[in-house]
């Protein structure tokens, strides 16, 4: 888990490495609005540590049809 005190933001390359996905996947998710929220500052895409952790928590599943805690 990221420590908000140590790492405040990850760039696209760092997040792709963390999740073992292609950078193109993150680009597509941004375009489709299905990934974690992000910031765009002077053309640079950055993800806040707390937003990454929230997205990961929201993605937890007990089965393919139900989220942890019964959330949709």
C-alpha positions in Angstrom: 0.0 0.0 0.0 1.2 3.5 -0.7 2.1 5.8 2.1 0.4 9.2 1.5 3.2 10.9 3.5 6.0 9.4 1.4 4.4 9.2 -2.1 1.9 11.8 -2.9 1.6 11.3 -6.7 2.3 8.6 -9.3 2.8 9.2 -13.0 1.3 7.0 -15.6 4.5 4.8 -15.9 4.6 4.3 -12.1 1.0 3.3 -11.9 1.2 1.0 -14.9 4.1 -0.8 -13.2 2.3 -0.9 -9.8 -0.7 -2.6 -11.5 1.3 -4.5 -14.1 -0.8 -3.1 -17.0 0.2 -1.3 -20.2 0.4 2.4 -20.1 -2.0 2.3 -23.1 -4.6 0.6 -20.7 -4.4 3.6 -18.4 -4.8 6.0 -21.3 -7.8 4.1 -22.5 -9.3 4.1 -19.0 -8.8 7.9 -18.8 -10.5 8.3 -22.1 -13.4 6.0 -21.1 -13.7 7.5 -17.6 -13.3 4.1 -15.9 -10.0 4.4 -14.0 -9.0 6.3 -11.0 -9.4 10.1 -11.1 -6.3 11.9 -12.2 -4.8 15.4 -12.5 -3.4 17.0 -15.6 -0.9 19.7 -14.8 1.0 21.3 -17.7 0.4 18.3 -19.9 1.5 15.8 -17.2 -0.9 13.1 -16.0 -0.6 12.4 -12.2 -2.5 10.2 -9.9 -2.9 11.1 -6.2 -1.9 8.3 -3.8 -5.3 8.5 -2.0 -7.2 8.3 -5.2 -5.3 5.1 -6.3 -6.0 3.5 -2.9 -9.7 4.5 -3.1 -9.9 3.0 -6.6 -8.2 -0.2 -5.4 -10.5 -0.5 -2.4 -13.6 0.1 -4.5 -12.4 -2.7 -6.9 -12.3 -5.4 -4.2 -14.6 -8.3 -5.0 -15.8 -11.4 -3.1 -16.9 -13.0 -6.4 -17.3 -12.0 -10.0 -20.8 -10.7 -9.2 -20.5 -9.0 -5.8 -18.2 -6.4 -4.3 -16.7 -6.7 -0.8 -19.3 -5.5 1.7 -22.2 -5.9 -0.7 -21.5 -2.7 -2.7 -22.3 -2.8 -6.4 
